[in-house]
Amino acid sequence: AARCCSTSAANPLSPARPRASTRRRRVSHAPPGGWRADSPLDDGSGASTRKNKTKTRERKKQETGPGGGDGELAVPIPVGISGKGSGASATLKQVDLGQGKSVLLFAPSDVADVEGDDSISPETLESFRAELYGAGDVIWPASLALARLIVHCPSLVSGKRVLELGAGLGLVGNAAAIAGASEVMIVDNDADVLELAAKSAAANDGELGKATTVTTAVLDWTVLQTWPSAEYDVVIAADVLYDADAVPCVAQAVARVLKAEGAMAIFSDPEQRTHRAEFAASAAELGLEMVETDFPGHAGMRLLQITRL
């Protein structure tokens, strides 16, 4: 498992170290999400530090302009959308990932934005999923959680070739680029949302390292024979196990693109999803092993690590 460089949070993909029984028990001050409020992986359910509040106010000023009106980031930019959303325009927004880190992302302005899994009830999220089933033009909580993890544990992707599977708007892929990946391929079967993902990559260009390249590709995981033969060090995906029919296809896609040695896939999956065991079985048939753990800072999310056996 990769080592996390963050000094404020332990690597969730590393095994926990045993604690000596003689240590004095301390009172926990962790919020319901499972992390201290000053942790970069806190999901926002606890109180923010003064530093975070100040930076949030500064970001809002940048988005709305000094006079409170529409600023540069709030100007609607026409982008055709033929997916689940009915909007005919997209807005460049700043997605807050905590501790002053953020990603610029083009998203349809009239499509439900459901980021922040603790701020919306599970029942409401399920109603969104029923209406926007498989939608790629929505910022889902799983994408936000995985993007947050990557930017605060950059060693997961730094200097590596990364592929985001079922990317939608490309939030996680763009986060990987900002975290220092040498190459990011953002993949989805919807050309329209990939157009937005590419525009987002261009908007984030100032935050990227000189060695980072971001590309997009329209690829369907049900037609793997059309995929290129390139291999990647890290495969990332958020909430792609939403449909039972997609599970074996996702496993086959990972097996096809994952590098032979020292590579891994990292998935975020909402806890209420019911296809993780089926995915693990499909992965095992292809020589892959899936390990499931708690997702740091997101009580309603599961973290999946997939490696070759």
Secondary structure, DSSP 8 states (H G I E B T S, - for coil): ------SSS--TTS------TTS--------TTSS-TTSTT--SSS---HHHHHHHHHHHHHHH-TTSS--GGGS-EE----SS---SEEEEEEEEEETTEEEEEEEETTS-----TTTS-HHHHHHHHHHTTT-SSS--HHHHHHHHHHHHSGGGTTTSEEEETT-TT-HHHHHHHHTT-SEEEEEES-HHHHHHHHHHHHHTGGGS-TT-EEEEEE--TT-GGGS----BSEEEEES--SSGGGHHHHHHHHHHHB-SSS-EEEEEEETT---HHHHHHHHHHTTEEEEEEE-TT-TTEEEEEEEE-
